[in-house]
Structure formats: structure tokens, C-alpha cells
Amino acid sequence: MRFWKRWLPFLLVNIFISAATTIIVLILWSRANPSQRLTIQFEPGTESPPVTNIPLATLPPLSEPVIAITNVFGAGNLENEYVVVKRVGQGDLNLSGWYLMDEQGDKFVFPEFDLMQGELEIYTRSGVDSANKLYWNANKAMWGSGEIARILDPQGQERSAFTIP
């Protein structure tokens, strides 16, 4: 009992100072970094605002390597088959609209996804996407020995190719 009587005031002061410090930091941060407000104006009498095309991210030049297929594992077996893709270069690479394609023209279109440093696994079978694993959700194996796996950017330009051993 004596222990709590002695330490309780210090604990309460510590909690109060921590809360006050957090609030002050949040206030200073919001003043230094105000949120941006998007205002869309359109003329009265029109049914909807005019559509403005927003440019997509600029693609790196073809001469600059940005992505590489490093291996295909379990080729021919739907449950074990996956492609390993690695980011080559600096920074994140937005893969939205890029696609992985086999020789028969079957395509896996990348969702809105930023490839960071490291590797990404693309499984042929069904599954739930995660930070480093994407799933094609196909009902058959896509790859075979001697086949070439390709990654193309949204403009259809080949960015990486890998011949499956």
C-alpha cells in the first residue's frame, strides 16, 4: 500500500506529461504540414464536372533496366508454380497496368502495386494477394520448360524476359 502512495503521483505526472507532449507534437506537425484541399469547380447548369485527364506516371526509358524475372519455380504444376520478379534500380516502381505474359498470350495484369526493393512472387494458383505475393487465380498451369516468360509495361514494351529451363 505504501508503495502505491509513494509512486502514484509520479505515474500520474508521467501520464499527463506524455499526453501533453503528444498533443503538442501533433498540433505543431499539423501547422507545419497542412492538409491539402481539392476544390473542383464547374460552371452552373452543367450536369457533371468536366473530365480532366490525369497523366500516368512516366515510364523509365527502355534502356534503363527496372525489373527482372529471376526464376520460375514448379513449372507445369498449378499448385507449386510461381514466377520470381525482382526490382532492378532505385526507388519504387508502380506496376499498375504492367503484365506478365506467356507464349500463348495468357496475361496476368498487375493490380495497383508498387514494387519496392526485393523480390515479388507471382503464383499461378488462386490465393490472397499480400505485400510480396500476388496470385494469378488461373485454373491451369501457365509455364513449361523452354517457354519464355515476359513482363511488359502498359505500352506493350518488353521490360524483362526469362527462358524457363
RODO-2510 file (C-alpha; in nm, 4 decimals, decimal comma):
residues 165
     n   res          X          Y          Z
     1     m     0,0000     0,0000     0,0000
     2     r     0,2789     0,2373     0,0907
     3     f     0,4451     0,1607    -0,2439
     4     w     0,1452     0,2920    -0,4423
     5     k     0,1049     0,6013    -0,2273
     6     r     0,4637     0,6881    -0,2919
     7     w     0,4726     0,6206    -0,6702
     8     l     0,1187     0,7131    -0,7770
     9     p     0,1832     1,0904    -0,8061
    10     f     0,4898     1,0268    -1,0231
    11     l     0,2968     0,7890    -1,2504
    12     l     0,0121     1,0381    -1,2921
    13     v     0,2538     1,3230    -1,3719
    14     n     0,4300     1,0995    -1,6246
    15     i     0,0997     1,0127    -1,7968
    16     f    -0,0031     1,3792    -1,8062
    17     i     0,3320     1,4963    -1,9494
    18     s     0,3309     1,2182    -2,2127
    19     a    -0,0212     1,3074    -2,3246
    20     a     0,0585     1,6802    -2,3347
    21     t     0,3778     1,6183    -2,5337
    22     t     0,1917     1,4044    -2,7875
    23     i    -0,0785     1,6673    -2,8329
    24     i     0,1781     1,9464    -2,8759
    25     v     0,3727     1,7453    -3,1358
    26     l     0,0525     1,6720    -3,3306
    27     i    -0,0505     2,0386    -3,3260
    28     l     0,2937     2,1554    -3,4408
    29     w     0,3019     1,8883    -3,7118
    30     s    -0,0400     1,9816    -3,8494
    31     r     0,0599     2,3505    -3,8605
    32     a     0,3878     2,2746    -4,0395
    33     n     0,2239     2,0274    -4,2810
    34     p    -0,1292     2,1482    -4,3529
    35     s    -0,3536     1,9067    -4,5360
    36     q    -0,4347     1,9886    -4,8954
    37     r    -0,7891     2,0574    -5,0015
    38     l    -0,9021     1,9638    -5,3510
    39     t    -1,1534     2,2057    -5,4993
    40     i    -1,3265     2,1186    -5,8238
    41     q    -1,5128     2,3994    -5,9923
    42     f    -1,7539     2,3711    -6,2811
    43     e    -1,9987     2,6052    -6,4396
    44     p    -2,3530     2,6148    -6,3044
    45     g    -2,6071     2,4384    -6,5188
    46     t    -2,3810     2,1558    -6,6289
    47     e    -2,4789     1,8103    -6,5146
    48     s    -2,1336     1,6943    -6,4172
    49     p    -1,7905     1,8482    -6,3858
    50     p    -1,5697     1,8308    -6,6934
    51     v    -1,3380     1,5318    -6,7115
    52     t    -0,9701     1,6117    -6,6861
    53     n    -0,7187     1,3528    -6,7934
    54     i    -0,4593     1,2896    -6,5281
    55     p    -0,1275     1,1807    -6,6760
    56     l     0,0036     0,8414    -6,5693
    57     a     0,3424     0,8037    -6,4114
    58     t     0,6201     0,8488    -6,6627
    59     l     0,7759     0,5204    -6,7666
    60     p     1,1518     0,4878    -6,7416
    61     p     1,3337     0,4614    -7,0765
    62     l     1,3713     0,1137    -7,2268
    63     s     1,7486     0,1383    -7,1933
    64     e     1,7115     0,1574    -6,8147
    65     p     1,6585    -0,1867    -6,6554
    66     v     1,3814    -0,1592    -6,3964
    67     i     1,2531    -0,5140    -6,3411
    68     a     1,3822    -0,8672    -6,3933
    69     i     1,2289    -1,2145    -6,3916
    70     t     1,4840    -1,4131    -6,1924
    71     n     1,3252    -1,7601    -6,1940
    72     v     1,0150    -1,9712    -6,2487
    73     f     0,9593    -2,2481    -5,9952
    74     g     0,7289    -2,5510    -6,0237
    75     a     0,6621    -2,5051    -6,3972
    76     g     0,3751    -2,7250    -6,5140
    77     n     0,2277    -2,7767    -6,1649
    78     l    -0,0560    -2,5349    -6,0848
    79     e    -0,0221    -2,5681    -5,7061
    80     n     0,3552    -2,5085    -5,6971
    81     e     0,4107    -2,2779    -5,9937
    82     y     0,5296    -1,9210    -5,9373
    83     v     0,7421    -1,6546    -6,1032
    84     v     1,0004    -1,4544    -5,9082
    85     v     1,0341    -1,0895    -6,0106
    86     k     1,2983    -0,8524    -5,8761
    87     r     1,3128    -0,4723    -5,8740
    88     v     1,6251    -0,3538    -6,0531
    89     g     1,7198     0,0073    -5,9950
    90     q     1,6357     0,2663    -5,7354
    91     g     1,3058     0,3572    -5,5713
    92     d     0,9603     0,2063    -5,6050
    93     l     0,8171     0,1013    -5,9412
    94     n     0,4408     0,1318    -5,9923
    95     l     0,3308    -0,1825    -6,1796
    96     s    -0,0288    -0,0761    -6,2372
    97     g    -0,1187    -0,1848    -6,5921
    98     w     0,2005    -0,3867    -6,6441
    99     y     0,1545    -0,7525    -6,7280
   100     l     0,3254    -1,0894    -6,7159
   101     m     0,2645    -1,2935    -7,0315
   102     d     0,3323    -1,6472    -7,1509
   103     e     0,3952    -1,7571    -7,5112
   104     q     0,0262    -1,8435    -7,5647
   105     g    -0,0737    -1,4844    -7,4878
   106     d    -0,2163    -1,5540    -7,1408
   107     k    -0,1717    -1,2396    -6,9305
   108     f    -0,1511    -1,1607    -6,5636
   109     v    -0,2248    -0,7882    -6,5306
   110     f    -0,0623    -0,6340    -6,2253
   111     p    -0,3054    -0,4578    -5,9908
   112     e    -0,2292    -0,1172    -5,8382
   113     f     0,1009    -0,2242    -5,6874
   114     d     0,4361    -0,0615    -5,6057
   115     l     0,7343    -0,2937    -5,6400
   116     m     0,9954    -0,1991    -5,3833
   117     q     1,3492    -0,3235    -5,3445
   118     g     1,3490    -0,7008    -5,3136
   119     e     1,1564    -0,9797    -5,4791
   120     l     0,7935    -1,0447    -5,5631
   121     e     0,6386    -1,3887    -5,6161
   122     i     0,3523    -1,4285    -5,8646
   123     y     0,1663    -1,7553    -5,8083
   124     t    -0,0388    -1,9086    -6,0886
   125     r    -0,2949    -2,0609    -5,8496
   126     s    -0,5658    -1,8834    -5,6531
   127     g    -0,4846    -1,7020    -5,3329
   128     v    -0,4977    -1,3727    -5,1490
   129     d    -0,2505    -1,1020    -5,2543
   130     s    -0,0018    -0,9759    -4,9973
   131     a     0,2920    -0,7347    -4,9898
   132     n     0,5303    -0,9743    -5,1648
   133     k     0,2966    -1,2345    -5,3199
   134     l     0,0414    -1,1869    -5,5970
   135     y    -0,1946    -1,4533    -5,7326
   136     w    -0,2991    -1,5025    -6,0953
   137     n    -0,6077    -1,7069    -5,9925
   138     a    -0,5704    -1,9264    -6,3014
   139     n    -0,7262    -2,2715    -6,3284
   140     k    -0,4335    -2,4285    -6,5189
   141     a    -0,0549    -2,4212    -6,5099
   142     m     0,0867    -2,1463    -6,7338
   143     w     0,4532    -2,2301    -6,7668
   144     g     0,6539    -2,5108    -6,9259
   145     s     1,0174    -2,5958    -6,9858
   146     g     1,1699    -2,3947    -7,2710
   147     e     0,8922    -2,1360    -7,2626
   148     i     0,9683    -1,7646    -7,2308
   149     a     0,8039    -1,5579    -6,9561
   150     r     0,7835    -1,1866    -7,0341
   151     i     0,6946    -0,8706    -6,8431
   152     l     0,5594    -0,5829    -7,0496
   153     d     0,4826    -0,2263    -6,9471
   154     p     0,1407    -0,0640    -7,0130
   155     q     0,2597     0,0423    -7,3598
   156     g     0,3386    -0,3201    -7,4522
   157     q     0,7160    -0,2759    -7,4400
   158     e     0,9077    -0,5783    -7,3133
   159     r     1,0915    -0,4987    -6,9901
   160     s     1,2108    -0,8470    -6,8934
   161     a     1,2206    -1,1983    -7,0386
   162     f     1,3193    -1,5309    -6,8863
   163     t     1,3547    -1,8692    -7,0562
   164     i     1,2340    -2,1463    -6,8275
   165     p     1,4949    -2,4250    -6,8011
***
